[in-house]
Amino acid sequence: MKAKLTLVALAVLSANATAANFAVPQNIEKDYACKRCIAPEHSNTVGIMTEQRTHFDSQYGANADIRGKNYSIKAKNAGADNGHLKAIAHLGDVALELAYVNRRNLDDNDIGAERQQLSAVAKYQTQLITAFVKASSEDKQGQRISSVIDPKPTNYLEAIDHTTQVMNAGVRLHGNFWNIGLAAFNSDFTDNTGIDPDNTAQQASVKAGLNYGSTRLSMSASSGKMIQDEAIEQENSLVPIANFDGEVETLDYNARISSRFAGIKVAGFYRYSDRDNVSGEYEFFDAINTPIDSSKTRYGIDASYRLGSAKFSTGFEQNDRTRSDSDREETQENEIFARVDYRLAGFNSHIKVTSGERTGSQYRIDEDIFEKYYLADRDRINTELGLGYSHNNYGVNLQANIASDEYSNSSALKESDEASVNADAFYHFNELLTLNAYAGVQTIDSLEIYNTKISDEFTYFGFGLNQYQISEDIALGTSYTFSFSGSDTSVDSTEMGDYYQYQHLAEVHMDYRINARISTRVAYTYERHYDTSYANQPIEAINSLDDLNQNFTDHKLGVFFTIKL
């Protein structure tokens, strides 16, 4: 069972590790293990946590896992960055939930913002009806990078102070083989600094489902609007209007049906999305902005059949888009695939071949202007291969992907070839020592107009080692993780510079059981992060901030106390 659960973790790692964030989770098996496969063990506990850090602010939080017959309270680092607290009470057919979430991230141009969200939910459920009301309020505060172009391009820090209030309610009737429901949604966004314009959004939806034998049908429809009619006040003067009367009306339809007969499973879906922009027209510098409408229509069908240890699948999908006032108002894309999966004992494999084509309406551009690559005619072939093997003490997973795109001669991009290989593995030396590792490479070779060749290469690798020594009352643990990722770009064999980042993360901790009810943990963590982000480099033509980088060395000392109730 342990080997199978670890393969789930490896699959998650390989799916998320392509030219992105390559840090290895500290508790790979605990974080990704199938919770349904583990017998539940529970004892009511409460605890407090304090962490002193050299890179970020000090952290204080509360931990709790308390469950009663009609209530539960769960907290993880509540009050600290990226902590949460949730309390649930059951009163007959009524359930009440109160939650608090704190999130801190670095997604605002590497400066960072903190989100604090408070939500309340009331739910009523019987055999025939389910109804709920949910309200939440989120405050987002921090800083982001902004710029001004006059008299000289200058970057500066701009304050973030946003409030978003959401109200959601719905009711659903359900029987033994059917269900139908209605829901309504309202969101209000307010910028307390007066920099970003306030806006609102509303949506009403209906959903229905039908189960009959092996056939399942689900349908939904929704209609809404997004409105922005507040004054625009910006210090950088990039928007030459004082008020934008903006409104977008939305319409969505979805339907899916699946059935099984004679060992064959067949499924089909249909999705339609329309965005009708009814905003006004305004002079924008030397032009007039024109509201753009868009619509998407997707439908497809797939079938699968299992024969012994093999599973055969095939399918077709059509994706049509319409964009008003665009270089190409209509595009039609279709894709067909065939896949074979094979599993035997600890071995699993699959191969998938996909062929796609994009066409569309006539371009409305001058002859000396090239077509945009995402609108141009294109033929695509993609091949994916996956291999995996697991044993009681070890496992390995390998996935390779090769894709080739060919564009029409009128496109600035003529062809593009992409290849990637991802591998990850684990090994249990014994109950106390586990090694996990991963690596991958991705190459993209493009041929542009005038036979310009561009080559991009992304590489990454990492490994983690965990060791634990356990006695009756004391548990000593050490862990180490290293991860690296990098990219290199060349144009016509001329190197354009590379990018890389790496991270060292090491931890030593001691768990001490004072008595049967009280235990404590002391942990020391060392983290070294470095990257060559070009946002960290000065540009002579731009007045910029002194330091935008996130390169750091961090020492963290944490103390945790836990009490069993």
C-alpha positions as CSV (number, residue, x, y, z in Angstrom):
1,M,0.0,0.0,0.0
2,K,2.8,2.4,0.8
3,A,4.4,2.0,-2.6
4,K,1.1,2.7,-4.3
5,L,0.5,5.8,-2.3
6,T,4.0,7.1,-3.0
7,L,3.3,6.7,-6.7
8,V,0.5,9.2,-6.3
9,A,2.9,11.6,-4.9
10,L,5.4,11.0,-7.7
11,A,2.6,11.6,-10.3
12,V,1.7,14.9,-8.6
13,L,5.4,16.0,-8.6
14,S,5.9,15.2,-12.3
15,A,2.7,16.9,-13.3
16,N,3.6,20.2,-11.6
17,A,7.4,20.3,-12.1
18,T,7.7,21.6,-15.7
19,A,9.6,24.9,-15.7
20,A,7.8,26.2,-12.6
21,N,8.4,25.7,-8.9
22,F,10.5,22.6,-8.2
23,A,10.7,22.5,-4.4
24,V,10.1,19.0,-3.0
25,P,7.4,18.8,-0.3
26,Q,8.9,18.1,3.1
27,N,6.5,15.3,3.9
28,I,5.9,13.8,0.5
29,E,4.0,10.7,1.7
30,K,1.9,12.4,4.3
31,D,1.0,15.3,2.1
32,Y,-0.1,13.2,-0.9
33,A,-1.2,9.9,0.6
34,C,-4.7,8.8,-0.1
35,K,-6.6,9.7,3.1
36,R,-9.3,7.1,2.4
37,C,-6.7,4.3,2.4
38,I,-5.6,5.1,6.0
39,A,-7.6,4.1,9.1
40,P,-8.7,7.2,10.9
41,E,-7.0,7.8,14.2
42,H,-8.0,10.8,16.3
43,S,-7.4,12.3,19.7
44,N,-8.4,15.9,20.7
45,T,-5.3,18.1,20.8
46,V,-4.5,21.8,21.1
47,G,-1.2,23.6,20.7
48,I,0.6,26.8,20.2
49,M,3.5,27.6,17.8
50,T,6.1,30.4,17.8
51,E,8.7,30.9,15.1
52,Q,11.5,33.4,15.1
53,R,12.8,34.1,11.6
54,T,15.6,36.3,10.1
55,H,14.0,36.8,6.7
56,F,10.3,37.2,7.5
57,D,8.5,38.5,10.5
58,S,8.2,36.4,13.7
59,Q,5.2,34.0,13.7
60,Y,2.8,33.0,16.5
61,G,-0.1,30.7,15.8
62,A,-2.4,28.2,17.4
63,N,-3.0,24.5,16.4
64,A,-6.0,22.5,17.4
65,D,-7.9,19.3,16.3
66,I,-11.0,18.9,18.5
67,R,-14.0,16.8,17.6
68,G,-17.2,16.1,19.4
69,K,-20.4,14.4,18.6
70,N,-21.9,17.6,17.1
71,Y,-19.0,19.9,16.5
72,S,-15.4,20.1,15.4
73,I,-12.6,22.7,15.7
74,K,-9.5,22.6,13.5
75,A,-6.7,25.1,13.4
76,K,-3.3,25.1,11.8
77,N,-1.0,28.0,12.6
78,A,-4.0,30.2,13.1
79,G,-3.0,33.8,13.5
80,A,0.3,33.3,11.6
81,D,1.0,33.7,7.9
82,N,-0.7,31.0,5.8
83,G,-2.7,29.7,8.8
84,H,-6.4,28.9,9.1
85,L,-9.1,28.2,11.7
86,K,-12.4,26.4,11.1
87,A,-15.2,25.6,13.5
88,I,-18.3,23.4,12.5
89,A,-21.4,22.7,14.5
90,H,-24.3,20.4,13.6
91,L,-27.8,21.1,15.0
92,G,-30.1,18.5,13.7
93,D,-30.4,19.1,9.9
94,V,-28.5,22.4,10.2
95,A,-24.8,22.8,9.9
96,L,-23.0,26.0,10.8
97,E,-19.4,26.8,9.8
98,L,-17.1,29.7,10.7
99,A,-13.6,30.0,9.1
100,Y,-10.7,32.3,9.2
101,V,-7.8,32.1,6.6
102,N,-4.6,34.1,6.4
103,R,-2.5,33.9,3.2
104,R,0.8,35.6,2.5
105,N,2.3,35.3,-1.0
106,L,4.8,37.0,-3.3
107,D,2.6,37.2,-6.4
108,D,2.4,41.0,-6.7
109,N,5.6,41.6,-8.7
110,D,7.7,39.8,-6.0
111,I,6.8,42.4,-3.3
112,G,4.1,40.5,-1.6
113,A,0.6,40.8,-0.2
114,E,-1.3,39.4,2.8
115,R,-4.9,38.2,2.6
116,Q,-7.2,37.8,5.6
117,Q,-10.5,36.1,4.9
118,L,-13.4,35.5,7.3
119,S,-16.4,33.4,6.1
120,A,-19.6,32.0,7.6
121,V,-21.7,29.2,6.1
122,A,-25.2,27.9,7.1
123,K,-26.4,24.7,5.5
124,Y,-29.7,22.8,5.8
125,Q,-29.9,19.2,4.5
126,T,-32.6,16.6,4.5
127,Q,-33.3,13.6,2.2
128,L,-35.2,15.9,-0.2
129,I,-33.6,19.3,0.0
130,T,-30.2,21.0,0.5
131,A,-29.9,24.7,1.0
132,F,-27.0,26.9,1.9
133,V,-25.9,30.5,2.5
134,K,-22.3,31.6,2.5
135,A,-20.8,35.1,3.2
136,S,-17.2,36.0,3.2
137,S,-15.1,39.1,3.4
138,E,-11.4,39.3,2.4
139,D,-8.9,42.1,3.0
140,K,-5.8,42.2,0.9
141,Q,-2.9,44.5,2.0
142,G,0.7,44.9,0.9
143,Q,2.7,46.5,-1.8
144,R,3.2,46.1,-5.6
145,I,5.4,47.6,-8.2
146,S,3.9,50.4,-10.4
147,S,5.4,52.8,-12.9
148,V,5.1,56.3,-14.3
149,I,6.4,57.3,-17.8
150,D,6.6,61.1,-17.4
151,P,9.1,62.7,-17.2
152,K,11.2,59.6,-17.1
153,P,10.2,55.9,-16.8
154,T,10.2,55.3,-13.1
155,N,9.2,52.3,-11.0
156,Y,7.9,52.8,-7.5
157,L,6.1,51.0,-4.7
158,E,2.3,51.3,-4.7
159,A,0.1,50.3,-1.7
160,I,-2.5,47.5,-1.9
161,D,-5.6,47.8,0.2
162,H,-8.5,45.8,-1.3
163,T,-11.7,44.5,0.3
164,T,-13.8,41.8,-1.5
165,Q,-17.2,40.8,-0.1
166,V,-18.9,37.8,-1.5
167,M,-22.4,36.4,-0.9
168,N,-23.5,33.0,-2.3
169,A,-26.7,31.2,-1.7
170,G,-28.5,28.2,-3.3
171,V,-31.1,25.4,-2.9
172,R,-31.2,21.9,-4.4
173,L,-33.8,19.3,-4.6
174,H,-32.7,15.7,-5.0
175,G,-34.2,12.3,-5.3
176,N,-32.9,8.8,-5.8
177,F,-31.9,9.4,-9.4
178,W,-32.3,13.1,-10.0
179,N,-31.5,16.6,-8.7
180,I,-32.2,20.2,-9.6
181,G,-30.9,23.4,-8.0
182,L,-30.8,27.2,-8.1
183,A,-27.9,29.4,-6.9
184,A,-27.1,33.1,-6.8
185,F,-23.8,34.9,-6.4
186,N,-22.8,38.5,-5.7
187,S,-19.3,40.0,-5.3
188,D,-18.3,43.6,-4.4
189,F,-14.7,44.8,-4.8
190,T,-13.5,48.0,-3.1
191,D,-10.1,49.6,-3.3
192,N,-9.6,51.5,-0.1
193,T,-6.7,53.5,-1.6
194,G,-8.7,54.9,-4.5
195,I,-6.2,53.6,-7.0
196,D,-8.1,50.8,-8.6
197,P,-11.8,51.3,-9.6
198,D,-14.5,49.5,-7.5
199,N,-16.5,46.9,-9.3
200,T,-19.3,44.4,-8.7
201,A,-20.3,41.0,-10.2
202,Q,-23.6,39.0,-10.0
203,Q,-24.6,35.6,-11.4
204,A,-27.6,33.4,-11.2
205,S,-27.4,29.7,-12.2
206,V,-29.5,26.5,-12.4
207,K,-28.2,23.0,-12.4
208,A,-29.8,19.6,-12.9
209,G,-28.7,16.0,-13.0
210,L,-30.2,12.6,-13.9
211,N,-28.9,9.1,-13.2
212,Y,-30.5,6.1,-14.8
213,G,-28.7,2.8,-14.7
214,S,-25.2,3.4,-16.0
215,T,-26.2,6.6,-17.7
216,R,-25.5,10.0,-16.1
217,L,-26.6,13.4,-17.4
218,S,-25.7,16.8,-15.9
219,M,-26.7,20.2,-17.2
220,S,-26.2,23.8,-16.0
221,A,-26.9,27.3,-17.2
222,S,-25.9,30.7,-15.7
223,S,-26.3,34.4,-16.5
224,G,-24.6,37.3,-14.9
225,K,-22.9,40.7,-15.3
226,M,-19.7,42.5,-14.2
227,I,-20.0,46.3,-13.7
228,Q,-17.3,48.9,-13.2
229,D,-18.7,52.5,-13.1
230,E,-16.5,54.2,-10.5
231,A,-14.1,57.1,-11.1
232,I,-10.6,56.2,-12.2
233,E,-7.8,58.0,-10.2
234,Q,-4.3,56.9,-11.0
235,E,-1.1,58.7,-10.2
236,N,0.8,57.5,-13.2
237,S,-1.8,59.0,-15.7
238,L,-1.6,55.9,-18.0
239,V,-5.4,56.0,-18.4
240,P,-6.6,59.2,-20.1
241,I,-10.2,59.0,-18.9
242,A,-11.7,60.0,-15.5
243,N,-14.6,57.5,-15.5
244,F,-15.1,54.2,-17.4
245,D,-18.7,53.0,-17.6
246,G,-17.9,49.4,-18.1
247,E,-20.3,46.4,-18.1
248,V,-19.9,42.9,-19.4
249,E,-22.9,40.5,-19.6
250,T,-22.1,36.7,-19.3
251,L,-24.0,33.6,-20.4
252,D,-22.8,30.0,-19.9
253,Y,-24.3,26.6,-20.8
254,N,-22.8,23.2,-19.9
255,A,-24.0,19.7,-20.5
256,R,-22.3,16.3,-20.0
257,I,-23.6,12.7,-20.5
258,S,-21.9,9.4,-20.0
259,S,-23.0,5.8,-20.3
260,R,-21.6,2.3,-20.3
261,F,-22.7,-0.6,-22.3
262,A,-21.1,-3.9,-23.5
263,G,-18.0,-2.9,-21.6
264,I,-17.6,0.4,-23.5
265,K,-17.8,3.7,-21.6
266,V,-18.9,6.7,-23.8
267,A,-19.0,10.3,-22.7
268,G,-19.8,13.6,-24.4
269,F,-19.9,17.2,-23.4
270,Y,-21.0,20.6,-24.7
271,R,-19.9,24.0,-23.3
272,Y,-20.9,27.5,-24.4
273,S,-19.6,30.8,-23.0
274,D,-20.6,34.2,-24.1
275,R,-19.1,37.6,-23.0
276,D,-21.1,40.6,-24.3
277,N,-19.2,43.8,-23.6
278,V,-21.8,46.6,-23.4
279,S,-19.3,49.2,-22.1
280,G,-19.1,52.7,-23.7
281,E,-16.6,53.9,-26.2
282,Y,-14.0,56.5,-25.2
283,E,-11.1,58.3,-26.8
284,F,-7.9,56.6,-25.7
285,F,-4.9,58.7,-26.7
286,D,-5.0,58.8,-30.5
287,A,-7.6,56.1,-30.9
288,I,-11.1,55.1,-29.7
289,N,-11.4,52.0,-27.5
290,T,-13.9,49.5,-28.9
291,P,-15.6,47.1,-26.5
292,I,-14.7,43.5,-27.6
293,D,-17.3,40.7,-27.4
294,S,-16.2,37.1,-27.3
295,S,-17.7,33.6,-27.3
296,K,-16.5,30.1,-26.9
297,T,-18.1,26.8,-28.0
298,R,-16.5,23.5,-27.0
299,Y,-17.9,20.0,-27.5
300,G,-16.5,16.5,-27.8
301,I,-16.9,12.8,-27.3
302,D,-14.7,10.1,-26.0
303,A,-14.9,6.3,-25.5
304,S,-12.9,3.8,-23.6
305,Y,-12.7,0.0,-23.3
306,R,-10.8,-2.2,-20.8
307,L,-9.4,-5.5,-21.9
308,G,-7.6,-7.4,-19.2
309,S,-4.7,-5.2,-18.0
310,A,-5.1,-2.8,-20.9
311,K,-7.4,0.1,-21.4
312,F,-8.0,1.7,-24.8
313,S,-9.3,5.3,-25.2
314,T,-10.1,7.6,-28.1
315,G,-11.8,10.9,-28.4
316,F,-12.6,14.1,-30.4
317,E,-12.9,17.7,-29.3
318,Q,-13.9,20.9,-31.1
319,N,-13.1,24.4,-29.8
320,D,-14.6,27.4,-31.7
321,R,-13.9,31.0,-30.6
322,T,-15.3,34.3,-31.8
323,R,-13.7,37.7,-31.0
324,S,-15.2,40.9,-32.3
325,D,-13.0,43.7,-33.6
326,S,-10.0,41.4,-33.8
327,D,-7.4,40.6,-36.5
328,R,-9.1,37.3,-36.9
329,E,-12.6,37.2,-35.6
330,E,-13.2,33.4,-35.8
331,T,-11.0,30.4,-35.1
332,Q,-11.9,26.7,-35.2
333,E,-9.7,24.1,-33.5
334,N,-10.2,20.4,-33.5
335,E,-8.3,17.6,-31.8
336,I,-8.4,13.9,-31.9
337,F,-6.5,11.5,-29.6
338,A,-5.9,7.8,-29.0
339,R,-4.5,6.4,-25.8
340,V,-3.5,3.0,-24.4
341,D,-2.9,2.3,-20.7
342,Y,-1.4,-0.9,-19.4
343,R,-1.0,-2.0,-15.8
344,L,0.5,-5.3,-14.5
345,A,1.5,-5.8,-10.9
346,G,3.8,-2.9,-9.9
347,F,4.3,-1.8,-13.6
348,N,2.1,0.8,-15.3
349,S,2.5,2.6,-18.7
350,H,0.6,4.6,-21.2
351,I,1.1,6.1,-24.6
352,K,-1.1,8.9,-26.1
353,V,-1.0,10.4,-29.5
354,T,-2.9,13.7,-30.3
355,S,-3.4,15.4,-33.6
356,G,-4.9,18.9,-33.8
357,E,-5.7,21.6,-36.4
358,R,-6.6,25.3,-36.3
359,T,-8.3,27.2,-39.0
360,G,-10.5,30.3,-39.1
361,S,-11.9,33.4,-40.8
362,Q,-10.0,35.8,-43.1
363,Y,-7.5,38.2,-41.5
364,R,-8.2,41.9,-41.5
365,I,-4.7,43.1,-41.5
366,D,-2.3,44.7,-44.1
367,E,-0.2,42.4,-46.2
368,D,3.0,43.6,-44.6
369,I,1.9,42.6,-41.1
370,F,2.3,39.0,-39.9
371,E,-0.4,37.0,-38.4
372,K,-0.3,36.5,-34.6
373,Y,0.8,32.9,-33.8
374,Y,-2.1,32.1,-31.5
375,L,-4.6,33.1,-34.3
376,A,-2.8,31.6,-37.3
377,D,-3.5,28.3,-39.0
378,R,-1.7,25.6,-37.3
379,D,-1.2,21.8,-37.4
380,R,-0.1,20.0,-34.2
381,I,1.0,16.5,-33.4
382,N,1.8,15.5,-29.8
383,T,3.0,12.2,-28.4
384,E,3.1,11.3,-24.7
385,L,4.7,8.3,-23.1
386,G,4.6,7.3,-19.4
387,L,6.3,4.5,-17.6
388,G,6.2,3.7,-13.9
389,Y,7.2,0.9,-11.5
390,S,6.8,0.5,-7.8
391,H,7.9,-2.0,-5.2
392,N,7.7,-2.2,-1.5
393,N,10.9,-0.2,-0.9
394,Y,11.3,1.8,-4.2
395,G,9.6,3.3,-7.2
396,V,10.3,5.3,-10.3
397,N,8.2,7.3,-12.7
398,L,9.2,8.5,-16.2
399,Q,7.2,10.7,-18.6
400,A,8.3,11.9,-22.0
401,N,6.4,14.3,-24.3
402,I,7.2,15.4,-27.9
403,A,5.1,18.0,-29.7
404,S,5.5,19.6,-33.2
405,D,3.6,22.6,-34.5
406,E,3.5,23.9,-38.1
407,Y,2.1,27.4,-38.9
408,S,1.0,28.9,-42.1
409,N,3.6,30.9,-44.1
410,S,1.8,34.2,-43.2
411,S,2.6,33.8,-39.5
412,A,5.7,35.3,-38.0
413,L,6.2,31.9,-36.3
414,K,6.7,29.1,-38.9
415,E,7.2,26.0,-36.8
416,S,7.9,24.9,-33.2
417,D,9.2,21.7,-31.8
418,E,9.0,20.8,-28.1
419,A,10.4,17.9,-26.1
420,S,10.4,17.2,-22.4
421,V,11.4,14.4,-20.1
422,N,10.5,14.2,-16.4
423,A,11.6,11.6,-13.9
424,D,11.1,11.0,-10.2
425,A,11.9,8.2,-7.8
426,F,11.9,7.2,-4.2
427,Y,13.8,4.6,-2.1
428,H,13.1,3.4,1.5
429,F,16.4,2.4,3.0
430,N,14.6,1.4,6.2
431,E,11.8,2.7,8.4
432,L,13.9,5.6,9.4
433,L,15.5,6.8,6.2
434,T,13.8,7.7,2.9
435,L,15.3,9.3,-0.3
436,N,13.3,11.0,-3.0
437,A,14.6,12.7,-6.1
438,Y,13.4,14.2,-9.4
439,A,14.8,15.7,-12.6
440,G,13.7,17.0,-15.9
441,V,14.6,18.8,-19.1
442,Q,12.4,20.7,-21.6
443,T,13.6,22.1,-25.0
444,I,11.7,24.3,-27.4
445,D,13.1,25.0,-30.9
446,S,11.3,27.6,-32.9
447,L,11.8,28.8,-36.5
448,E,10.5,32.3,-37.2
449,I,10.2,34.4,-40.3
450,Y,13.4,35.1,-42.2
451,N,14.7,31.7,-40.9
452,T,15.5,33.0,-37.4
453,K,16.1,30.1,-35.1
454,I,15.3,30.4,-31.3
455,S,16.2,27.6,-28.8
456,D,15.0,27.5,-25.2
457,E,16.1,24.9,-22.7
458,F,14.8,24.4,-19.2
459,T,16.4,22.0,-16.7
460,Y,15.6,21.2,-13.1
461,F,16.6,18.6,-10.5
462,G,16.3,18.0,-6.8
463,F,16.5,15.5,-4.0
464,G,15.4,15.1,-0.5
465,L,16.6,12.9,2.4
466,N,14.7,12.3,5.6
467,Q,16.0,10.5,8.6
468,Y,14.3,9.9,12.0
469,Q,15.6,8.3,15.2
470,I,12.9,7.5,17.7
471,S,13.1,6.5,21.3
472,E,10.3,6.1,23.9
473,D,10.0,9.8,24.7
474,I,12.3,11.6,22.3
475,A,12.2,11.7,18.5
476,L,15.2,13.3,16.7
477,G,14.7,14.2,13.0
478,T,16.8,15.6,10.2
479,S,15.8,16.4,6.7
480,Y,17.5,18.0,3.7
481,T,16.2,19.2,0.3
482,F,18.0,20.7,-2.6
483,S,16.3,21.9,-5.8
484,F,17.6,23.6,-8.9
485,S,16.0,25.0,-12.1
486,G,17.4,26.9,-15.0
487,S,16.8,28.0,-18.6
488,D,19.0,29.0,-21.5
489,T,18.0,30.9,-24.7
490,S,19.8,31.4,-27.9
491,V,18.9,33.1,-31.2
492,D,20.7,31.9,-34.3
493,S,23.2,30.1,-32.1
494,T,23.9,33.4,-30.2
495,E,23.6,33.0,-26.5
496,M,21.1,35.4,-25.0
497,G,21.9,34.7,-21.3
498,D,20.5,32.2,-18.9
499,Y,18.3,32.1,-15.8
500,Y,18.6,29.8,-12.9
501,Q,17.4,29.4,-9.3
502,Y,18.3,27.1,-6.5
503,Q,17.2,26.4,-2.9
504,H,18.8,24.6,0.0
505,L,16.4,23.6,2.8
506,A,17.6,21.8,5.9
507,E,15.8,21.1,9.2
508,V,16.8,19.5,12.5
509,H,14.0,19.0,15.1
510,M,13.4,17.2,18.4
511,D,10.1,16.0,19.7
512,Y,9.9,15.4,23.5
513,R,7.0,13.8,25.3
514,I,6.8,15.4,28.7
515,N,4.0,13.1,29.8
516,A,1.1,11.2,28.3
517,R,-0.7,14.4,27.5
518,I,1.9,17.1,26.9
519,S,4.5,17.1,24.2
520,T,6.8,19.7,22.7
521,R,8.9,20.2,19.6
522,V,11.9,22.4,18.9
523,A,13.0,22.8,15.3
524,Y,15.7,24.7,13.5
525,T,15.4,25.4,9.8
526,Y,18.0,26.8,7.4
527,E,16.9,28.0,4.0
528,R,19.0,29.5,1.2
529,H,17.2,30.8,-1.9
530,Y,18.9,32.4,-5.0
531,D,17.7,33.3,-8.4
532,T,19.0,35.4,-11.3
533,S,15.7,37.2,-12.0
534,Y,16.1,40.1,-14.4
535,A,13.8,42.1,-12.2
536,N,16.8,42.3,-9.9
537,Q,19.1,43.9,-12.4
538,P,19.3,47.7,-12.7
539,I,18.3,49.4,-16.1
540,E,20.0,52.6,-16.9
541,A,17.1,54.0,-18.8
542,I,14.6,53.4,-15.9
543,N,14.6,54.8,-12.4
544,S,13.9,51.7,-10.4
545,L,13.6,50.6,-6.8
546,D,16.8,49.8,-5.0
547,D,16.1,46.2,-4.3
548,L,13.4,44.0,-5.9
549,N,15.0,40.6,-5.4
550,Q,14.0,37.8,-3.2
551,N,17.4,36.3,-2.7
552,F,17.9,35.5,0.9
553,T,19.3,33.3,3.6
554,D,16.9,32.5,6.4
555,H,17.3,31.0,9.8
556,K,14.2,29.9,11.6
557,L,13.8,28.6,15.2
558,G,10.4,27.2,16.1
559,V,8.9,25.9,19.3
560,F,5.6,23.9,19.4
561,F,3.6,22.8,22.4
562,T,0.8,20.2,22.1
563,I,-1.7,19.1,24.7
564,K,-4.0,16.1,24.4
565,L,-7.4,16.8,25.9
